[in-house]
Structure formats: structure tokens, C-alpha cells
Amino acid sequence: MHPVTSTLSRIFGVPPEQINDSLRFRSAESWDSMTDVELVVNLEYDLGGTVDLEQVERLESVGELRAFFDEQAGARGGQPPLDASMLAPALPRSLHTAPPEDAEAPVALGLAGTVLDQTRVSEVDLIRGQLSYRGYPVEELAGRAGYEEVAHLLLYGWLPDPGELRGFRSRLAEARELPAMVVSNIVQNCGSNTASVLRTAVSALAVAEETGNDPAAHLDVGERLIARLPTIFATQQAARTGRPIPRPNAELSHAESILHLLGLPRDAERVHLVELCLVLQAEHGCNASAFAARVAVGTGTDTFAAVTVALATFAGPRDGGAAQRLVQLAQEIEDPLDGAAYLRGRADAETARGGHPHTPAEDPRVRPLREAAQRFRATSGGSHILQVLDSVRAATSPTRSLRPDHTVDCYAAAIHHMIGIPTDLFIPMFAAARIPGWLAHIEEQRTRQGLMQPRLRYVGPRNLHFSPPPEPGFTRGGGKG
């Protein structure tokens, strides 16, 4: 079924067979500007990227909408959906057969909710609204443990004692400085997408180590990556804004260092906000990015490569990129309720695709982030983005909720925005928080020493026959043309 057909079927609540190319969907009494937003949300989900709302608003018929979708899919490297029978319509049915319906037991589409293995890294319970890092509920850590303590917990499996913590902090401080060749790479590409520069710089760190150009190569690779991700995106920000390349200060904590490297104020309230976001976003189970890192390291690849894969996955609009999209929307609209409608539409689109078979409880990380943002708003003049999020929280019913981890990222994004971090640095900031969790999954998977290699059931046509084209200069009848 074409994605446009299934989307309009859900919006109108009618069977798919009633959706045809000649239908002028805007003539329906129920169609309004919010329906356009819902339509765009669905199209973005299917296409895996943003869609121009103004272009969609100019489309009138289902046929025009399908043509638009197919054009967008082609431009993004995809192909318009095809019915299998279209692949070889001229072949007799006996030569063009599909796999038998009962060839194997039924399978679930995708891997969402599938238990693949066991873990000691974290426990995520969406139904009860619970999250713990190696047995510690996040409520026990937020506002009480520093980011360095949480990073040590995830990386090594236990909270450090005072001596271990001092040593860990000292090693992170020593590792913050980037190799010269990596700085040069960042500066040369400073005008590029921040997520792309970040993952490219991580790959460049691998090259620096291999070529003997990393002065901190004696330190653990995981500790180096935790320390350096903020230096990478802060270096890009300085280069593209004409500021001097920042130099790390070994006397600062990790949260203070991020503000220092970005040239932002380091008062106690801002440091606390950054620390809170780092702690609460440090880990969230085997989500898409962690799973991608596990798949990569299962092949025997190195940590740099596995983290690069995680970064590439995390930047997608259905993972860490969702919050950045929201903030961009909030900056473009005037009415917070429009932002709420956008998010509810995104949640409905995901639920319709089997995103959440059960109603999730509110993520335990939302409340401390929201309360911290509210307190800071009172002293910093307020935030339109926070108003959008509060509208979503107030208007969302138990059965129509934004994906829990997206809600957390959105409140973290509101905090980042209020303390002066540019919108396109949100994904790098989220990644700087999440890196200990990824590293924990990478090391755990490395101990498994096995490939993560699920199977796909083939459902396309079979028994097709190849007919070679005639040789140049000859007709099918055998004579020269």
C-alpha cells in the first residue's frame, strides 16, 4: 500500500480502498491547517526527513500528493513503493510466484520491543515510567551525582570512591585537548552540518591514534571520547563564528568545561543545568543508536568505528534529531498550541506504525528537567520553546503522547536554548551526554564475541526469467536494422 494511501486512511478514518487519485482531500469539512501539520508529520516519518509545509499546502488531490511523495523519495535516494506484481507484469502467473504464505511462522515487522539479549547497563520500563543505570534509579542520581560519577558508573560498572573519582576527572581533563590534525579537519569543515563534523572528527581521532599523532593515546579510548566530544563541537562553533579556537581548562568539571569551551557564562545555575542534562541523558537502553553500535562492534570493529555508527544513527529525525526539529518549529510559529499539534501528530504517526503497543508512563527524567527549566525561566526572562512543551504536556492525553525519550530531549533542548547554546548544537550536546552509555553497550557487546545478524523473510516475486537484450545493430528477427 502506498504510504500516502495509508496516511490519508488514518486521517479520514476510512478504508484504504476509498482513497483514489481523483479524491480532492482538502474538500473534506474536517480538513484544516492542523490537518496539514498532521499530514506533514506522517510524510516526514515515511521519508525520514523534513518536508516543506508550504509545498504540501498547495497540493489538492491524492494523485498530486502521491506524485509529490514519490518525487521526494527519489530525491532522497529511495524508490516509490511498488506492488510486487509490477516487477514482471508480462510473465505468466506460473513463472511469477510469491513465497507461500505459511512458509514460516509469522514475524513482527521491525525489531521494536523484541528482546535480543541480556544487559547489565541499564533498565528501561516505559510502562511504569522507570529508568535505572546499573541498578541506580535515575531519581537517585539526578541532582546528587556529578556527570563524571555517572560516566564512571556506566563505563566501569560502579560509582567511584573519592580517589577513583579524582583520577577519573584528572584523566578526562588531560584528554580534552584535540590532536592538531583533528583541529585542522574541524576548522576546514566548520561550515558543514554539526552532526556530520562530529562523527567525522571521531573518525579522525582514530587516524590520529593510528599515525602516532595523538599525545593522549596512552589514556583509555573511552575516556578520551567522553572528554573530547564537547571540544569537537566547541571548536567547530568557534571556527564558524570567528572566535579563537578554545583551549580546555584542566581545573574545570566536565559541565563547566562545556560552557567554557562554548564561551558561555559559568555561573552555578547554568553549570547545574548542564550537569542535570548530561546525567539524565547519559543512557537509555538499547535504542537505535546503541543497537547500531552493538551491531558494529559485534563484527569486531574498533571503538571509534562503533561510536561513529552510533553518532550517525543518533542524528536521524526519529532519534536525537527529533528535539532539534521541534525547536526549529517553535522558532517559526507564534502559537504554542500549533507546536503541540505538531508533536501530537508525530506521536500518532508513530503509534499507527506500532511504535508503542502500550501506553507509556511519563519518563522519570521529564519532571526534574521541566522543573529546572521552569526555575531558570523565572530568572532569565522565559522561553517560547518551554511554552510549546508545556502546551504539549497539558494537551496530551494518556493515549496520545510524545515518545518518552523525545520528551526528555525536548526539555533538555529548551534548557540548552535558554542558556545560549545554538540550535544546531543540540544533537552534539545530546551525544556528549550519551557517549558513556554507548561505550558501556559497546564493551558489553564486545564480551559477547558474536555477530548480531537477524534474518529477513523474503516476500518478493520468484521464478522470474532473464531475457538478454538483442545485440547492437540487429533486430529481434535476426536481420540487421
N, C-alpha and C positions, 0 to 999 in steps of 0.2 A: 504494500500500500504506500502511495506517495506521502511523504511527511506532511505536505500541505493538506491533503485529504484528512489525515488523522487529526491534525491540529484543529481544522475547522469543525470536524465532527465533535470534538470535545467542547469547543467554544459554543456551538449552537445546540449541543445535546441531541444531535440527530444521527441516524445510521450513516456510515460512510457512503453507502450506495446512493444516497440522496445528494451527495456533493459531486457536481459535474462542472465542466469547464465554462459553461454558459451562465452559471449561477453568479449573480451580482450580489456578493455578500454584504456590501455596505447598505443595501436597501432594507435590511432587516431592522425592525424597530429597536431591537436591543443593542444595536451597534453604536458605540460612542468612542470618544478619544481614549478611554481606559481600555476598551476592547482592542484598539490599535496597539496599545502598550503590551497587552497580554499576547497578541499575535506576534509582535516583535520578539518578546521573550522566548516564545516557542521556536521561532525561526533561528534565533541565536543559539539555542540549545542544540538544535539539529545540525546547524552549520559549524558549531564550535568556534564562534567568533561574533563580533558585533555586527549589527545591521542598521542601516540608516533609516530612522523612523520616517523622515520626510519622503523618502522614496516609496516606502510601503504605503503611506497615506495617499499616494497618487494612483495606486492600483485599485481597480474596481471589480474585476471578475476573477473567478477562480483560475481560469486559464492564464490570465496575466500574472497572478500570484505564483502559479506553478512555474511559468517561464522565468520569472524573477528568481525563484529559488534555485532552479536548475542552473541559471547563469552564475549565481553566487557560488554554488557548489563547484562548478567548473573552474571559476577564478581562484578558488581556494585549493585546487588540486583534487577535488572529489569528483564523482560522477553522478549524474541524475539517477534516481532509483529506477531500476528496470525489473519488469516481470521476467522470470526465468524463461518463459516461452518465447520472448522476443529475441533471445540469443540465436536461435536457429529455426525461424518460423517455417522455412520451406521443407524441412525434413519430415519424413513420415513419423507418426507417433511411435512406431515400433523401434525407430532408431534414436528417438529423443525421449528418454525416460528419466524420471526423477527417482531419487533414492526411496526405497519403501518406507512407509510411514512408521512401521513398527520395527525398523532395523535394530534400534537400540532403545534403552529406557529413555524417557523424556529428560531433557536437560533444561536448566534455568538459563535464560539469556543474560549474559554478563556474569560477573563474579560477586556482585553486591550481596553482602550478607553471608557469603559462603565461608565456612571455617576451613582454612587451608593448613593450619599448623598451630603449634602452641607457642606462647611467648611469655617472657618474664619482664618485658619492658614496661608495658602499661596495660590498664584495663579500662575499656570504654563501654559504658552501659547507657545507650541512648534512651531506652525506655524508662529507666529510673533516674536519668539525669546524673550519672556518676562518672567520674574520671579519676584515676589514680596513676601515679608514676611509681613503678616498682613497689607497690603496696601503700604508698602515701597518698591519701586523698588530696586533691589539689587545694581544698579548703585549708588543709594543714600547712601548705607551703606558701600560698599566696599572701604576701604582706609580711611573712615571717622569715622565710628563707631567701637568701640572695640568689641571683641568677647563677653565679659561679657554683654555689652549693647544689642547685638543681642540675646544672650541667654535669657536675661530677657524679651525682646520683645516677643520671641516665647513662653516662659514659662508662662508669666503672661498677655500678650496682649498689653503692652505699653512699650515705651522706658523709662527707669528710669530717674528721676531727679538726681542731684548730690548726694543728701543724700541717695536716694534709691540705687544708684549705689555703693556708699561706703559700705552700709550694705550688698549688694549682694556679692561684692568682698570679704568682710570680712568673710561671711559665707562659700563661696567657699574655701577660704584659710583654714578655720578651718576644713573643711570636707575632705581635701586631704589625710590625714593620714588614712591608712587602718587598720582595726581591725587585731590583731595579728593572729587570726585563719585563716584569708583570706591570709595574707602574707605567712603563713606556707603552705597553699594549693598551692599557686602560685609557691613557691620555689620547692616543691615536684614534681610539674608537669612542671618545666621550660623548659624541652626539648621537650614538645609537641607543636602542632600547635598553633600559637599565637591567631588565632580566637577562637579556642576551649578553650584555657586557659582564654580568656577574658570573654566569656559567662559563663564559669564555675565559675569564680570569682564573677560575678554578682549574680549568684545563691547563692554562699557562703555568699555574703553580706546579702541576705535575711535571711539565717540561723543565721548569727551573730546578726541581729536585733531581731529575734525571741527568741534567747537564752540569750539576755541581754548582749552580748559581743561587742556591738558597742558603743563606747564612744560618737559618734556624732549622735546617734539615735534621739536626740531632734531636729535636723535640718530636713528640708523638704527632702523627699526621692529623689525628682527630682534634687535638688541642690547637694545632696550627690553623685548622679550618674554622673552628669556633672563634678564635682570636681575629682572623683576617677577613671574614665576610664583611663586617662593618667598615674596615679600612678600604675594601674594594669599592663599595658604592659611595663612600665618602670621598674617595679620590676622584671618581667619575664626576660627582657633584661639584667638586672644587674646580676641576678642569673645564667643565662646560659653563661655569659661571665666572670664570676668570679669577678665582681665588687661588692663593698659593696652595700647593699640594700639602695636605695636613700631615703633621708628624705626631705619631702616637705619644702619649704621656704615660709612662710606666707607673706613676703614682695613683692613677685613677682606677676606679672599679670599671667593670665592663659597661654598665649603663652610663656612667659618667663619661667614659671614653667615647661612646657613640655620639653623645651630644657635643663633646669637644671636637671630634673629627668633623662633624657637620657644621661647626661654627655656631651652635645654638647655646642659649643660656643653660647653666648647670646648677640652677637653684634646687633646693631639696625637693620641692614639689614635682618638678619636671623629671628629676632623677628617679623619684619614686614611681612616676607614671611609666617611664621606660622600663624600669625593673619589673613592674607588675605585668606589662605586656609580654616581656621576654619570658617570665616564669610561666604564665598561663598559656603561651603558645609554643612551649618547648616540645610538646609531644601530643599526638592524638591518634595513637593506634596505627593499624595498617591501612591508612588511607592510600589514595592513588600514588602520591609521591613516595611514601615509604615502601609501598608494594613494588614500585618501579625500581627503587634502589635495591630491594631484596632480589628481584629478578636479575638485575645486573650483576650483583656480587655472587649470585648463585652460579654464574658462568665462570667464576674465578678471576674476574677483573679486579682492578685495584680500587682503593677508597676514593681517589679523585674522580674516577670514571663513574662510580656508583652515585656520588654526590651530584655530579653533573647531570646524570639522568634524573635524579630527584628534583633538581632545580628546574630542568626543562619541563617536567610534568607539573610541578607546583605552579608554574606561571600561567597555566591554562585557565580560561574563563570559567571552568567548572570546579576549579580548586582555589588556590590562593589568589588568583586574578579576579575572583568574584567581588571582593570588597573594593578593589580599585575601580571596577566598573560602577559600583554603587556611588562612590564618592564623586566620580566624574558626572554621573547623572544628577546627584544632589546639587552640584555646582551649576547645572544648566537649567534646573527647574525652580520655580518660585514657591509652589505649594508643596509642603511636606507630604500631603496625602497622595500626591502623584508618585512620589518615591515609594510610599507604602504599597500602592497598587502595583508598581513595577516588581517589588520584592515578592508580593503575594502571587503575582503571575508566574514568577520564576519558580516559586515553591510548588505551585500547582502543576507546572510543566514537568518538574522532576518527579512529583508523586505519580503523575499519569504514566511515567515511564518505569515505575517500580522502584523509585528512589527510596521510599520509606513505607514498607508494608504495615508498620505500626506507628501510632502517634508518639513522637519522641517527647520526653520531658525537656524542660529548659536546661540547657547546658550549665553546669555549676560555675563555669567561668564567666558567664554573662553578668551576673549580679555585681561581683567586685569591679569588673571593668566599667559597667554602667555607672555605679555609684562614684567611682573615682573620676570618671568623665564629668558627671554632674557637679561634683565639688569643684573641679578645676574650671568648669564653665562659669561658675558663680564668680570666680576671681579673674577670669580672662575675657569677659565680655560676651560669652555664649558662642554657640556654633550651630549653623544651619544644618549641618550634617547630623548632629546629635538630635535635632528636632525631627529629622526624617526617620531616624532609627526609633525614636520614642513613638512616633506615629505608627510605625510598623508594629512595634511591641504592643501598643494599645489596641490596634485594629485587628490583629491576627487572632483567629480562633484556634482552638486546640487541634482542629483537623486541617488547618491551613497555616503552616508555619514554615519560616525560612529554615533551610538546613542548619542544624545546631552549630556546626563549626564555622559556617559562613556568618552567622550572627556574631560569634565571638570575634572573627576577623573584622567585621564591620565596626564594632565598638572600639576595637584596637585602632582601626583606621581613623575613627573620629578623634581619638586621643592623639595619634600621630599628627593629624591635620591641625589640631589646636595648639600643639607645641611647635609648629612651624616646619614640619617635615613635608617636602613636596609629594604630591600625589603619586608620581611615578616611582617613588622610593618605597611605597608601601610593600610591594612584593619582596624587594630585598630586605626590608625590615622584618617581615614575617619569616623569611628564610633564615635571617640571622638568629631569630628566636628558635626556629625548628631544628637547626642543624644538630644539636645534641641528640634529639630523638632519632633523626635519620641515622646518625652514626651508631646509636645503640642497636637499631634494626639491622644495619649493615654487619656489625660484629656478631650479632646473634645468628644471622643467616649464614655467615661465614663458617660458623661452627657446625652447621648442618651438612656442609660439603655435598650438596646435591642441587641439581637443576630444578627450577620451578617451571615446569613445562606442561601446562594443561593442554588438553586436546580440543579441537573444534570438530563438530559434526558437519560434514559436507551435505548441503541441501540443494545444490545446483543441478543442472541437467547432466545426463550421462549418455554414453554411446554416440557421441557426435562423430561425424566423419569429415576428414580434411580433403578438400578438392584443390589441388595445386592450380594456380592461375596459368593461362596459356603463355608460351614463350613469346618474348617480344617479336613483333613482325609477323606473327601467324594468327589466323583466326581460329575459332574453335572448330571449324570444319576441316582444318588441316592445311588449307592453302594460305598463300601469302596475302596479307591485307593490302 
